[in-house]
Amino acid sequence: MRVFTNEKLIKRQARIGRIASVSGLVILLIGMVTSFRPQWILVSFVALVSGLFVSTIGITIANRWIKEPRADQALAREMKGLDDRHRLYNYLLPAEHVLLSPYGLFVLTVKRQEGEIRCQGERWHHAFSWRRFLGGLGRERLGNPTREHRRNVEAMRQWLARLLPEVEVPIEGAIVFTNPEVKLTIVDSPVPVLFVKKLKSFLRGASKRHKKIPEALRKELERVLGAEAARG
């Protein structure tokens, strides 16, 4: 398998995360120092609130773009060994993680949350835990992965429809959890939900769900996706 990743984006976001984190701490420090002077109480309050806000943004960005394994790293590691007809594109296309395979495209919506997560149909619930609460500063919220995944798939469909209007490209996908400390309970999900460790077997099972796309189409997709990746 070949992997294409927008390294420029990762470096830029990591730099923003570091700057925001440090800036937030500096502003918080200013707020703490000025809090001892009654005449500067308003300045202190503004600094403390602003510092907390900036720090939270910085930590959120850092958790996504600096803390390893990142989503792209986890996917590439678990799909290692697939042949070169498989190409993984990270942060280069309308959907963040897209795999080109002999059976079409797979949109992979990656979630890194830990703890107990339940999906019933299209409804999701992330159980409360003190560990998550106490360490919650800057943690990414779960949201609704089903809706997020459908938006990703639709974004890819619309993008491909503009570039290849006369071609029907099969697009499948899954919601993939990468944190080993997550506990999933999935009931009647309309979208496949799986641990990243199960991703390779899910992809290999595509032969039972779909026919291979024509090799000419796969190469055309390879060309189109490659051209877009080169712009990144």
C-alpha positions as CSV (number, residue, x, y, z in Angstrom):
1,M,0.0,0.0,0.0
2,R,1.1,3.5,-0.8
3,V,0.4,6.4,1.6
4,F,0.0,10.0,0.7
5,T,-0.2,12.5,3.6
6,N,-0.4,16.3,3.7
7,E,2.8,16.7,5.8
8,K,2.7,20.5,5.3
9,L,-0.7,20.7,6.9
10,I,0.4,18.5,9.8
11,K,3.5,20.7,10.4
12,R,1.5,23.9,10.2
13,Q,-1.2,22.7,12.5
14,A,1.4,21.4,15.0
15,R,3.1,24.8,15.0
16,I,-0.2,26.6,15.6
17,G,-1.0,24.2,18.5
18,R,2.4,24.8,20.1
19,I,2.2,28.6,19.8
20,A,-1.4,28.6,21.1
21,S,-0.6,26.4,24.1
22,V,2.5,28.5,25.1
23,S,0.6,31.8,24.5
24,G,-2.3,30.6,26.6
25,L,0.0,29.7,29.5
26,V,1.8,33.1,29.3
27,I,-1.6,34.9,29.3
28,L,-2.7,32.8,32.3
29,L,0.5,33.7,34.1
30,I,-0.1,37.4,33.5
31,G,-3.6,37.0,34.8
32,M,-2.3,35.3,38.0
33,V,0.3,37.9,38.6
34,T,-2.0,40.9,38.1
35,S,-4.7,39.3,40.3
36,F,-2.6,40.4,43.4
37,R,-3.2,44.0,42.5
38,P,-6.7,45.2,43.2
39,Q,-6.5,48.0,40.7
40,W,-5.8,45.5,37.9
41,I,-8.6,43.1,38.8
42,L,-10.4,43.6,35.5
43,V,-7.2,43.0,33.5
44,S,-6.6,39.9,35.6
45,F,-10.0,38.5,34.9
46,V,-9.8,39.1,31.1
47,A,-6.3,37.6,31.0
48,L,-7.4,34.5,32.9
49,V,-10.4,33.9,30.7
50,S,-8.5,34.6,27.5
51,G,-5.6,32.4,28.6
52,L,-7.8,29.5,29.4
53,F,-9.6,29.9,26.1
54,V,-6.3,30.1,24.1
55,S,-4.8,27.2,26.0
56,T,-7.8,25.0,25.3
57,I,-7.6,25.7,21.6
58,G,-3.8,24.9,21.7
59,I,-4.3,21.7,23.5
60,T,-7.1,20.6,21.3
61,I,-5.0,21.2,18.2
62,A,-2.0,19.5,19.8
63,N,-4.0,16.4,20.7
64,R,-5.0,16.0,17.1
65,W,-1.9,17.0,15.2
66,I,1.0,16.3,17.6
67,K,0.0,13.5,19.9
68,E,0.9,10.2,18.4
69,P,-0.3,8.0,16.9
70,R,-2.2,10.5,14.8
71,A,-5.1,9.2,12.8
72,D,-3.1,8.9,9.6
73,Q,-0.4,6.9,11.4
74,A,-2.8,4.5,13.0
75,L,-4.5,3.8,9.7
76,A,-1.2,3.3,7.8
77,R,0.1,1.0,10.5
78,E,-2.9,-1.3,10.6
79,M,-3.2,-1.5,6.8
80,K,0.4,-2.3,6.2
81,G,0.8,-5.2,3.9
82,L,-1.9,-4.4,1.4
83,D,-0.7,-4.4,-2.1
84,D,0.1,-1.2,-4.2
85,R,-3.4,-1.2,-5.7
86,H,-4.4,0.3,-2.4
87,R,-3.6,4.0,-1.8
88,L,-4.3,5.9,1.3
89,Y,-4.8,9.7,1.1
90,N,-4.7,11.7,4.4
91,Y,-5.8,15.3,4.6
92,L,-5.6,15.8,0.9
93,L,-9.2,15.2,-0.3
94,P,-12.7,16.5,0.6
95,A,-12.7,13.6,3.2
96,E,-9.7,13.5,5.5
97,H,-8.9,9.8,5.1
98,V,-9.7,8.0,1.8
99,L,-8.5,4.6,0.6
100,L,-8.5,3.7,-3.1
101,S,-8.8,-0.1,-3.6
102,P,-9.6,-2.5,-6.3
103,Y,-13.3,-2.3,-5.1
104,G,-13.6,1.4,-5.2
105,L,-13.2,4.1,-2.6
106,F,-13.4,3.7,1.2
107,V,-14.0,6.8,3.3
108,L,-12.6,6.3,6.8
109,T,-14.0,8.5,9.5
110,V,-11.5,8.3,12.4
111,K,-12.4,8.8,16.1
112,R,-9.8,8.8,18.9
113,Q,-12.0,8.9,22.0
114,E,-11.6,6.5,24.9
115,G,-14.1,5.2,27.4
116,E,-17.5,3.6,27.0
117,I,-19.3,4.6,23.8
118,R,-22.7,3.3,22.7
119,C,-24.3,3.6,19.3
120,Q,-28.0,2.7,18.8
121,G,-29.0,3.2,15.3
122,E,-27.9,6.7,14.5
123,R,-27.7,7.9,18.1
124,W,-24.4,8.0,20.0
125,H,-23.7,8.3,23.7
126,H,-20.3,8.8,25.4
127,A,-20.6,7.6,29.0
128,F,-19.4,10.0,31.7
129,S,-16.1,9.1,33.4
130,W,-14.2,11.1,36.0
131,R,-11.0,10.4,34.2
132,R,-12.3,12.0,31.0
133,F,-13.9,14.9,33.0
134,L,-10.7,15.7,35.0
135,G,-8.5,15.5,31.9
136,G,-11.1,17.0,29.6
137,L,-9.3,20.2,28.7
138,G,-8.8,20.2,25.0
139,R,-10.3,16.8,24.4
140,E,-12.2,16.4,21.1
141,R,-15.9,15.7,21.5
142,L,-17.5,12.6,20.1
143,G,-20.3,14.4,18.3
144,N,-22.3,12.2,16.0
145,P,-19.9,10.0,14.0
146,T,-22.7,8.7,11.7
147,R,-23.7,12.2,10.5
148,E,-20.0,13.1,10.2
149,H,-19.3,10.0,8.1
150,R,-22.2,10.7,5.8
151,R,-21.0,14.3,5.3
152,N,-17.6,12.9,4.4
153,V,-19.0,10.4,1.9
154,E,-21.3,13.0,0.3
155,A,-18.3,15.5,0.0
156,M,-16.4,12.8,-1.9
157,R,-19.4,12.0,-4.1
158,Q,-19.9,15.6,-5.1
159,W,-16.2,16.2,-5.7
160,L,-15.9,13.1,-7.9
161,A,-19.1,14.0,-9.8
162,R,-17.5,17.3,-10.9
163,L,-14.3,15.6,-12.0
164,L,-15.7,12.4,-13.4
165,P,-19.4,13.2,-14.3
166,E,-20.0,10.2,-16.4
167,V,-18.6,7.6,-14.0
168,E,-20.3,6.0,-11.0
169,V,-17.7,5.4,-8.4
170,P,-18.5,2.9,-5.6
171,I,-17.9,4.6,-2.3
172,E,-18.0,2.6,0.9
173,G,-16.5,3.3,4.3
174,A,-16.5,2.9,8.0
175,I,-16.2,4.7,11.3
176,V,-12.9,3.7,12.8
177,F,-11.9,4.0,16.5
178,T,-8.1,4.0,17.1
179,N,-7.9,4.3,20.9
180,P,-7.2,0.9,22.5
181,E,-9.0,2.1,25.7
182,V,-12.4,2.6,24.0
183,K,-15.2,0.2,24.7
184,L,-17.8,0.1,22.0
185,T,-21.4,-1.2,22.1
186,I,-22.9,-1.0,18.6
187,V,-26.6,-1.8,17.9
188,D,-28.1,-1.5,14.4
189,S,-25.7,1.0,13.1
190,P,-26.4,2.0,9.5
191,V,-22.6,2.6,9.0
192,P,-19.9,0.0,9.8
193,V,-18.2,0.8,13.1
194,L,-15.0,-1.0,14.0
195,F,-11.7,-1.0,15.9
196,V,-8.7,0.0,13.8
197,K,-7.3,-3.5,14.4
198,K,-10.2,-4.9,12.4
199,L,-9.8,-2.6,9.5
200,K,-7.7,-4.8,7.3
201,S,-10.1,-7.7,7.6
202,F,-13.0,-5.3,6.9
203,L,-11.3,-4.2,3.7
204,R,-10.5,-7.7,2.6
205,G,-14.1,-8.6,3.1
206,A,-15.0,-6.2,0.3
207,S,-14.6,-9.0,-2.1
208,K,-17.7,-10.6,-0.6
209,R,-19.7,-7.3,-0.8
210,H,-18.7,-5.9,-4.1
211,K,-17.3,-6.7,-7.5
212,K,-14.0,-5.3,-8.5
213,I,-14.1,-2.0,-10.4
214,P,-12.6,-2.1,-13.9
215,E,-8.8,-1.7,-13.8
216,A,-9.1,1.3,-16.2
217,L,-11.4,3.0,-13.7
218,R,-9.1,2.3,-10.8
219,K,-6.2,3.8,-12.7
220,E,-8.3,6.9,-13.6
221,L,-9.2,7.3,-10.0
222,E,-5.5,6.9,-9.1
223,R,-4.7,9.7,-11.6
224,V,-7.4,12.0,-10.3
225,L,-6.7,11.5,-6.7
226,G,-2.9,11.7,-7.3
227,A,-3.3,15.0,-9.1
228,E,-5.3,16.4,-6.1
229,A,-2.7,15.0,-3.7
230,A,0.1,16.7,-5.6
231,R,-1.6,20.1,-5.0
232,G,-1.4,19.5,-1.3
